[in-house]
Amino acid sequence: MVKEATSDSGPGSPAPLAINARIDRLVLGPKHEITQVSAEMLRSGGVWQSARIDGRFANGHQLALRLGEGGGRRLTFQTDDLGAAMKLLASPTMSSAGG
């Protein structure tokens, strides 16, 4: 049910989806976790309209993802630890997230 609601494929529900979450520890795989996660996301008509996700790597460095700020479709990813970000994005969980 959650996978269907958050998927961009298949028949999308016209009902909007708003997510507002605070997560102490988000484990994406072995040695791949984000702490102090806050997320606000909005999907309307089957399309993600906006997202604001903040968190910290296990080493304390920050990461931030933004989608749709200022009314546009701009996606930004910001971090003060590029190495930790690359490791996170290369994790098996992240690389298979689309399939």
QUIHU-V121099 format. One record per run of one state. SS is the DSSP state (helix for helix, strand for strand, loop for the rest). FROM is the first residue (numbers start at 1). LEN is the number of residues. Records with the same first field share a line. If there is no record, write none. Layout:
SS=FROM-LEN + FROM-LEN
This chain:
loop=1-1 + 7-10 + 30-2 + 45-2 + 58-4 + 68-1 + 72-3 + 80-2 + 90-2 + 96-4
helix=2-5 + 69-3 + 82-8 + 92-4
strand=17-13 + 32-13 + 47-11 + 62-6 + 75-5
